[in-house]
Amino acid sequence: MLILGVLAAPSLRAEYIVLRTGLRLHVTGYQLVGDKYRLQMTGGKLEVAAADVAAIEPEDVFTPSPAAAAPAAAQPLYRDLVEAAAKRYNVDADLITSVIAVESNFDPKAVSRKNARGLMQLLPETAAQLGVKNIDDPAENIDAGTRYLRDLLQKYNNDVALALAAYNAGTEKVQLYGRVPPFAETISYVKRVKRGYEKSKSQAPAKAPAPPGPVAAATPPRTSQSQ
């Protein structure tokens, strides 16, 4: 029997096989054999007719480098770069940090199967449009990613959910659906970034009240003797 496809390589996230009925199947691998797809799923294997498959939607995954630092340890390494970009483009530093956490887990060498690269997972073509010379340089990556995020926030009138959806799935998909696209990956992405963002805001230390100003000396009451 002629095998027309190969088993998909294991990844950090599953892929989706979308059937013409609208059913979406989580798979960890698939193989096209003749006129059927053999699907590898968490609970076992399944065969479906190739004609019944409407699309295969790979989730964007990144491959962390073996020596990637844990998020809690890595965040301080890039705090100055994040805060500088936040100030330069008027984007909340906590939002930038949350995007980086979900996009790359603070691994500057992260590369997705779509070849998105670096801390903010920029595609080479997007990076080129933003004038990036070294996509793997954390400073350039954060600067360009923040600038792109700023542009999306402006495009969607500061609607964070739509801006994040466009960052993940592209502006075309957001325009097509007029909302967060109904893709499991994108919906999950938006929720995860917003959850991290809201958590960072809830944990932010409250600003200390301003110290009281100097108290003016009390004016002695006027008496008949002072008149």
C-alpha positions, 0 to 999 in steps of 0.5 A, spaced: 500 500 500 502 506 498 503 511 503 502 518 501 504 521 508 508 521 514 506 521 521 506 528 524 512 529 528 510 529 536 509 536 538 508 540 544 500 541 542 496 537 538 493 539 531 486 539 529 483 535 524 477 539 521 471 534 518 466 537 513 461 536 519 464 541 523 467 536 528 474 538 530 478 532 532 485 533 537 490 529 534 497 528 536 499 525 529 496 523 522 498 519 516 494 519 509 494 512 507 490 511 500 484 515 501 484 515 509 487 518 514 490 514 520 489 519 526 493 518 532 489 521 538 490 521 546 485 515 547 488 511 541 487 511 533 482 512 528 481 512 521 477 517 517 476 518 509 480 523 506 474 526 503 471 527 509 477 532 512 475 539 510 482 542 513 488 540 518 489 546 522 496 545 526 497 549 532 503 554 533 508 550 537 515 552 539 521 548 541 524 550 547 531 550 547 534 545 552 537 550 557 531 555 556 530 558 563 524 558 567 519 564 566 520 566 573 527 566 572 527 569 565 522 575 566 527 579 569 532 578 564 528 582 559 524 587 564 528 593 561 527 591 554 520 590 555 519 597 559 523 600 554 518 598 548 512 599 553 514 606 554 516 607 546 510 605 544 505 606 549 503 599 551 502 596 557 508 592 560 504 587 563 501 586 557 507 585 553 510 580 558 504 576 558 504 575 550 511 573 551 510 568 556 504 565 552 508 566 545 515 563 547 515 562 555 521 567 555 525 562 551 529 567 546 531 561 541 524 559 541 522 557 534 515 554 531 513 550 526 511 556 522 518 559 523 515 564 528 521 566 532 524 569 538 521 571 545 514 574 541 514 569 536 515 574 529 514 571 523 520 572 518 516 576 513 513 580 519 519 582 522 522 584 515 516 589 514 518 592 521 525 593 519 528 587 524 535 586 522 536 580 527 530 576 529 533 572 534 536 578 538 531 579 544 531 587 544 529 587 536 524 582 537 521 585 543 521 592 540 518 589 533 513 585 537 511 591 541 510 595 535 506 590 532 501 589 538 501 597 538 498 597 531 493 592 532 491 595 539 490 601 535 486 598 529 481 595 534 480 601 538 484 598 544 480 591 544 485 587 547 481 580 545 481 582 538 488 585 538 491 578 541 486 574 536 489 578 530 496 577 533 495 569 533 491 568 527 492 574 523 488 580 521 484 577 515 481 572 520 479 577 525 476 581 519 473 575 516 469 573 522 468 580 525 470 577 532 475 572 535 476 567 530 472 560 532 479 556 532 480 553 539 488 555 539 486 562 538 480 562 543 485 559 548 491 563 546 487 570 548 484 567 554 491 565 556 494 572 555 488 575 558 489 571 564 496 572 565 495 580 564 489 580 569 493 576 574 499 581 573 494 587 574 491 584 581 498 582 584 501 589 582 503 593 589 498 598 590 501 605 590 503 608 596 498 614 598 502 621 597 505 624 603 501 629 606 503 636 604 506 641 609 500 644 614 500 651 614 500 655 621 493 656 624 491 663 623 490 666 630 483 668 631 482 675 631 480 678 637 477 685 639 484 687 642 487 685 635 482 690 631 
